[in-house]
Each structure stands twice: as C-alpha cells, then as structure tokens.
Amino acid sequence: MSILNPRRPREFHHRFIYVDERKERLKEIEERAKRELGLVPEKEISPEKLRGTFIGALKHVQRRKQKERVGRKPFGIGILIFLIIALAALWYYLAR
C-alpha cells in the first residue's frame, strides 16, 4: 500500500430480487405502442398546474411570499436622522 495510491473501497452493486425486468420492458413497449396508435392519451403535465403547489405546501414559504407581496416598509427617516446625530456625537467625542 502506497501513500500516493490508496486503496479504493469496493463498489456496491444492488441486484433487485423482486423485480421482473422483462415484464417491465414489455409493459413499457405496450404503453408506447398504445400512445403511438392514439388509444391512450399522453399524460401531459402543464407548468400552470404545478405552479404554486410546492409553495402552497410549506407554511414558512407562504409567510415569506405574503411579506413580499405586502412590501417592506422603508427605513424610517427618523431612525436615519437619529443614527447620523449619534455617529456625529461619537465622532466629536472621540476626536477630542
């Protein structure tokens, strides 16, 4: 064993026990043939149907979206003036 070429762990290969791959393939071929003949309508998922479903399921995201819709209040002019005066006073005190 070398420092430059460390051993790799053995790869994991999972074999399905209860799945018949041949049966799955045949079923897929049958479905494709039915779709091509027009016997079964294609399952179309439109973005309009999916839009908002994930957000609707999560409460914290709903609250955040609601706050964005309402809009944030602007930073108060009074607080801004107070901070400017406080910083000027601090600067004056430190400069002496």
C-alpha positions in Angstrom: 0.0 0.0 0.0 1.4 3.3 -1.0 0.7 6.9 0.1 0.2 8.0 -3.5 -2.1 5.2 -4.5 -4.5 4.5 -1.6 -6.9 1.5 -1.9 -10.4 2.3 -3.1 -13.4 0.8 -1.3 -15.2 -2.0 -3.1 -18.1 -0.7 -5.2 -21.7 -1.6 -4.2 -23.9 -3.3 -6.8 -27.5 -3.8 -5.8 -29.4 -6.5 -7.6 -33.2 -6.3 -7.4 -34.8 -9.5 -6.2 -38.5 -9.0 -6.7 -38.5 -7.0 -9.9 -39.0 -8.7 -13.3 -37.1 -6.5 -15.8 -38.5 -8.4 -18.8 -42.1 -7.7 -17.6 -41.3 -4.0 -17.1 -39.8 -3.7 -20.6 -42.8 -5.4 -22.2 -45.2 -3.1 -20.3 -43.2 -0.1 -21.4 -43.3 -1.2 -25.1 -47.1 -1.8 -24.9 -47.7 1.7 -23.5 -45.5 3.3 -26.2 -47.4 1.4 -28.9 -50.8 2.4 -27.5 -49.6 6.1 -27.4 -48.4 5.9 -31.0 -51.7 4.4 -32.1 -53.6 7.1 -30.2 -55.5 4.7 -27.9 -54.3 6.2 -24.7 -53.9 10.0 -24.4 -50.5 11.2 -23.3 -50.1 12.3 -19.7 -49.2 16.0 -20.0 -48.2 18.0 -17.0 -48.5 21.6 -17.7 -46.5 24.2 -15.7 -49.7 26.0 -14.9 -50.9 23.0 -12.9 -47.7 22.7 -11.0 -47.1 26.4 -10.3 -47.6 27.1 -6.6 -48.0 23.6 -5.3 -44.7 23.4 -3.6 -45.1 26.9 -2.1 -48.6 26.0 -1.0 -47.3 23.0 1.0 -44.8 24.9 3.0 -46.1 27.4 5.7 -42.8 29.3 6.1 -42.5 29.9 2.4 -46.1 31.1 2.3 -45.4 33.6 5.1 -42.3 34.9 3.3 -44.2 35.3 0.0 -47.0 37.1 1.8 -44.5 39.6 3.3 -43.0 40.2 -0.1 -46.5 40.9 -1.6 -47.3 43.4 1.2 -43.9 45.1 0.7 -41.4 46.1 3.3 -41.7 49.4 5.0 -39.0 51.8 4.1 -36.3 52.5 6.7 -37.7 55.2 8.9 -36.3 58.7 8.2 -36.4 59.4 12.0 -34.2 56.4 12.7 -31.8 57.6 10.0 -31.5 61.1 11.4 -31.0 59.7 14.9 -28.2 57.4 13.7 -26.5 60.4 11.9 -26.7 62.5 15.0 -25.4 59.6 17.2 -22.5 59.0 14.9 -21.6 62.7 14.7 -21.7 62.9 18.6 -19.5 59.8 18.8 -17.1 61.2 16.3 -16.9 64.5 18.1 -16.3 62.7 21.5 -13.5 60.5 20.0 -11.9 63.5 18.2 -11.4 65.5 21.4 
